[in-house]
Amino acid sequence: MEDFLNSIIFSNPIRNYLIVLGIVLFVFFIRRVLSKSLASGLFKLIKHWSPTIQQHEFVELLLRPLEYFLLLTAFIMGSNHLVFPPELNITIYNRSNDPYTLHMLLQTLLQITFSLTVIWILLRLMDFVALILEKKADLTEDKTDNQFIVFFRDFFKAIMIIIGGMVLINILFGQHIVEKLVAGLGIGAAALALAAKESIENLIGSFIIFSDKPFRVGDSVKVDAFQGTVEKIGLRSTRIRTLEKTFVTVPNKKMVDSVLDNLSLRTQQRVAVKLELAADTPSDGAAKVVRGIQDYLSKHEDVEPGYSVSLFDFTKDSFVLQVIYMTNILENAAYVKLREDVNFAAIRILQENGVKLAMKTDTPPVQ
């Protein structure tokens, strides 16, 4: 048995292969338990930041990346017991008389995978910090804090991804390439700014939105041909759920440059209705209709003082009454119900006074 364990295969005794396999399999089978234990221990250290955060929320964020991290760590530790076989260390290509071998390729792939796992963990930690801040922001009446949290979470995650990209470039091409990239930023800044002009403008637009606060998440807005509820303000664009329940993405630059009507900031809503009375309506009948509608509006609790009911215009076929009133009702369903009540009242008043609406007459074509 001892001779078998000491047998050499590809420059390594079988004993070492079994040790590596045992370490990896052991960690593989206990990875979930170990990941939960690590996440729970880390949660206890930071729990005082926000007592409202539940442990399972933190564990769910870190569980998957921690599992991969533990497996990679186990594999790296185990591979230290092995010597890469010289007979497999073939040259893939030569770079400046420096051969790039299979062993170097595998090491590079392992470094890339490990780096991506660490970046993944850091991104999840950012999500957790944002979750803590969102929980605290939900306790305040001002929802602007929630917008800031989402915006800066995405902003710092973008920075982390850029840093991670630089780390991967360093692994793949060496530090000298990274130094050249950093040195070339001054030369290429103008070209980069020109190429990313629209993205930079949208990023500036997002900062303007957060500083000037023309609207917030949850506001009902109208911009150009779109009207709906703001669901998210991102680094590059604003997402709006329209009245048709479609999901529209509007660049932040357009949100800033366009004429934007924030319907949620209205203090009142205006209603204007025109009634075209038949041309044979007697003057006293029209006057009774005007007084009847005025009396109804004066008694309605949701109609503000300052309403107007008047004989507004004449046409060859009708007398035009115009009804204008204001209401403090902003919720759409209640607003529609108010308009319906006033319209039914107007119909009833017309019927009580024997007044009919004008009939549309089409001019016959000339023969």
Summary of the structure (lengths in Angstrom):
residues: 367
radius of gyration: 35.8
end to end distance: 115.8
largest distance: 121.0
contacts: 985
relative contact order: 0.06
helix: 59%
strand: 19%
